[in-house]
């Protein structure tokens, strides 16, 4: 992924570069390893909601992504949206027009590999040919489309899992080997093979669900039916439920409960409010129900959690 204006500064470590990102939605770091001329591997450690990448111009770039944690919003044909979740794998061709990378959960961890076809030198091409790697075939997987999303095979999962855990003293060489292994596996992948059957949603539906998300978080102590929430943004309850879960990974009520308990945990740590006051502030009229929900989530009663963390 390319992160444009969010990049605040960078550090050159010789075999890799670290870019520090910041915007009004949070912070992040990306670590870039130049693997071969025209090929880079990027570790994404992002704790922000969105990032605006620069335009790619006329460059023919292929981008490969693996999601380890969080969620990543993929935009198809400018109007249709789909979401990568942990374990998902994608091949894409970034469009020429500026767009945003969005992370609905405000965090995203994963690996990106970019291939700039115009920058690959003859020596690298000879290596690829020697290993029977076909970059043109990899590019054909996304012919006439923006994204190709699939659940990675066991082999691809194996490749990426090792990239997350490799020790630093062999990392640079190991990355080269694993990238070549990945390219070889993709050379054998057929278009549309094992693509995820996941619903697409329109921009208007996504915008409506994001409005609902912001509304319930800004009214965390209040209670609304699904019908009331759907009516606020003029969307059907059925579409709202499906779309919300696709964007945020949980149902409306499950997501709201998780957010309420995260706020409660922080308030218990701060130690400025009583347990009863915290329960009411996040929408629990019954302290016993709050205590039960909190223990189920954190494995400790609110009072014990406060003792350990307050």
N, C-alpha and C positions, 0 to 999 in steps of 0.2 A: 504494500500500500504506500502511496505517496501522500505526504501530509502537509505540504505547502506552508501557509501562513502560521500554522500552529507551532512550527519549529522555532524555539527561542534561542538555542545555542547547540553546539556540537562539540564532541571530544574525539580526537583522532588517536586511536590506540595501535596504529600500525596495521595489523591484520584485520581490524574492524573499526567501525565508527559508531558512536552513540549520539543520537539526536534527542534532546529534551524538548517535549511539547508542552504547550500551555495555551488554553483559551478560557473563555468564561464558563466553560462546563467542567473543567478539571485539568488534570496533568497526565503525562504519559512519557514513556521512553521507548524508542525503537533502536535496536542494535543491528547494524547492517554489515554483512560479510560479503565482500566481492569474491565470488566463487570462481568464475571464469570471465573473460571479457564479454560483456553483455548479459551476464547472469549474476544476480545478487540473491542472498538469503537474508531475511529480515525477521528478527524476533520482536513481536509486538507485546508490550506491557502497558496497557492503556487503562486509565481511570478517568475517562471523560465520556461525554454523551455524543459528541460529533467531532468531525475533523473535515476541513475543506482542503482537498488536494489541489495541486496546480494542474493546469491543462497539460495534456501529453502531446499536443500538437499532432503532427502527422506520423509520429513514431509508431512502429508496429510492435506493441508490447503485449506479451502474454503474462498474466498474473495468476499464480497458484496460491491458494490459501487453505490452511488447516486451522480449524477452530478448536482450541483446547478448553477454554473457559469463556463464559459470557455469551453474547449474541451479537451477530453482525447483520445489519440491514443491507440487502442486495436490491438494487434498482434495475428493473428490466424495461427497456423501451420507454424510459422516462416516466411511465405511468404505473407500471405493475411492480409490486414489491414482494420479496420472499426473504426468509431469514435463515441464516446459518446458526446452528446450535452446536454444543460440544460434540466432537466426533465427526462433524460434517467437513466435507472437502469440496473445493470449487476450483474451476478453471475459468478465467474471465479475460476479456479484452477491454480495458478501461476506455470509455468513450472520449472523444476529443473535447467535448464540452465539460466545463467545470461542474462537479457535483459534490455531494457530501457523503463521507463515510459516517454511518450512524451506528451507535452502540446503545440500544435501549436500556440495558441494565447498568449503564455508566461504567462498565469495565469490559475489557476484552483481552484475552491472552491467546496468542496463536503464532503461527509461522506463515510468512509470505515468501514466495520465490518469484522474482520477476525475470522475464526473458525479453531482452531488447534485440529483436532479430537483426536489426541493422548494425549492431555493435559486435556481433559475434565474429571473431577473426577466423582465418583459414585453418590455423592450427587447432583451434577448438572444434571446428567443423570436422576436421580429419579424425579427432578423438571420438566425436559423436558417431561418425560413420563406422569407425573401427569397432565400436561397441553396439552397432546396429540400432542406434538411437535416431529416430526420425522426428525432428522438430516440426517439419511441415505437417506430419500426421497429428502431433499434439495441437498445433494451431487449428487444424481442421475440426477438432472436437467442439470448437465454439464458432464454427463457420455460420454466418448469418444470424448470430445471436450474441447477447452480452455476457451471460453467465451459463455455466454448466455445473450444476450442483449435484453431488452424489454422496452417499454413505461410503466411506473409504473401505476398500477390501482389507482383509487381514494383513496382507503384505504392506499396503500403504500405511495402515495404522502402525505396523511394526517399524516402518521407516521413520515416521514422525515421532513416535514415542521415544526412540533412541536419540533423536535430535534434541529433544527437550532435556535429556539426562546426561549427555556426553560430558566427560570431564574436560576442563579448560585446556590442559596441556596437550591434548590431541584434537581439540575441537576444529581447528582450521582445516586440517587434512581430512578429518572424519566427515565434515560437511561436504567436501568435494565428492567423496565416495557416495554418500547418501543421496546427494542431488543427482548424480549419474544413475544410481539405482532407481530413483523415482522416475527419471526421464525414460528409462528403459521399460518400466512398468506401464507408463502412460503410452508408450509406443505400441503396446499390445492392447490398449483399451479401445473399444469400438465406440463410435458416437452413440449417445443416448443409453449406453450400457449402465445399468444399475442407477439411473438417475432417480433422485428422490421424488416421490409423488407427494408433493407438498403444495398446499393451496397458495395461490397468488391473490393479492389484494390491491385494489386501486389506491391511488394517492388520496382520494377523498376519504376512503374508509380508514386508511392509516392515520390521516390527520385527525379524524374523529376519535379514534381510539386513544391517540396521544393526548387529546384534550381531556378525555375521561380520566386517563392516568394522572395528569397534572391536577385535575379537579379533586380526585379522591385523596391525593396526598396533601393537598392544601386544606382539606376538610377531614383530616384523619380521625377526628373524634365523632364524626357524624355517621349516620347509617342511611343507605339508599338501596332500593331494590334495583335489580338489573334493568327492569323496565324504565324506572325513573332516570337512570344513567343514560340509557339508549335514547330516551326522548330528548334529553338535553342537547344531543348532537345530531338529532334527526337520522338515526340509523336503527335498523331492526335489532332487537335483542339477540336473535340467533347469529346474525353476522357479527355483532359486537363481541359476543362470547368467543366465537371462532377466531376472530381477528386479534382480540386482546391476548389470547393464549399463544397465538403465533408470534406476536411481537415480543411479549414479555415472558413467555415460557410457562406461565401459570394461569389459572382461571382468575377472574377479577377478585373474588373473595379470598382465594389462597394467596394471591400476591399482596392484597391489602393486609391480611393477617401477618404475613412475613414482615412487611414494612412497619406495622404497628409494634411488633415485638422487637425489631431492631432499634426503633426509637426508644422503647422501654429499656432495653439493655443499656443504651447510652445514658439515659436519665438516671438509671440505677448507679451507673459508674460515676456520674457527676455528683450524686449524693445530696442534691439540694431539695428534692421532693420526697414525700413519703410514698410508700408503695400504693396506698389508696389513691393519692393524688395522681400518681403516674397512670394507674389503671383508668381513671376517669379521663385523663388528658388524651388517651389514645382510643377512647371509645368503648371501654369496658365498664359497664355500670355495676357489674358484679365482680368484686375483687377475687372471689374464689375461682371464677371462670378464668380470670386473667392469670392467676397463679398456676392453674392447671395447664393453660395454653403455653405459658412461659416455660414451665418445667418440661413440657413435651418437646419444645423447640431447643432448649439449652441444657437440659439434663439437670438443672438446679432450680430450686424454688427461688422466687425473686429475692427473698430475704438472704438466702445463702449466697446468691450471686452478688448481692450488694456488699456482703461481708468480704467476699474474695476480691472484688474489683473496685469497691468504693474507696 
